[in-house]
Amino acid sequence: MFKILLLIAIGFVVLAVIRTYQRSLNRPSAPTRETAVEDMVKCAHCGVNLPRSEAIYSGGDFFCTPEHRQLGKK
């Protein structure tokens, strides 16, 4: 009787390990980090740092908003 209970317990442990392994296979992998780093520039008016792609370039300076571009360099 003890041997049957032991076999059933071992069976449940094996099933639990298999299910855990299957869940880990279905789980999406961790998102990969971008290796491309974008240059940061400073607004000539207020000094805020922002990515170059979001900055407004005018008169040799970068600005964060059209309003700061109109106000000009401080």
N, C-alpha and C positions, 0 to 999 in steps of 0.2 A: 504494500500500500504506500509506504514511504517513497519507494522508487518511482511510482506513478506520479505522485505529487511533485517530486523533484524534477521529473521530465517535463511536466506541465509548466512549472516555474521557469525552467531553462527555455522552453518554447516561447513563453511570454517575453522573456528578456531578449531573445534573438529577434522576435517580431518588433519589439520596441526599437532595437538598434537598427534594423532594416528600414523601418518607417522614418526614423530620424535622418538616416542617410538619404533616403529618397526626397525628403523635404528639403534637405540642403542642396540637392541637385536642382530642384525646381525654383529655389530662391534666386532672384536676379543677383548678379555679381555687383560688387561695390562700384559706384560710378567712377570712371577713370578721370583723373584730373587733366585739365588742359595743360599742355606743355608750352603753348604759345603765351607769352606774357606781353601785354600791351604797355606801351610807354605812357607815363602819366605826365601831364603838363599842369602848370599853375596859371590860374586866371590872373591876368595883369591888373585887374581892378580890385578884386576882393581877396585873392590869394588862395582860393579853393583849388585843391588838386582834383583833376578829373581825367578820364582816359582820353587820349588824343583823338579817338574816333568820335567822341561826343563834344569836343571843344570846337569853338568857332575861331578860325584863324583870320586875323585882319591886321594889316599894317605891321606885320612882323611879330605880333603878339597873339596869345591865345586868350579867349574869353569863355566864360561858362554860359552866358546867356546873351541874347541880342541886346538887351538893355545895358548890360555891362560893356558891350562892344560900342554902343552909342555914347556911353559915359566916358569911355577911353581909359587910358592907363592912369593909375593913381600916382 
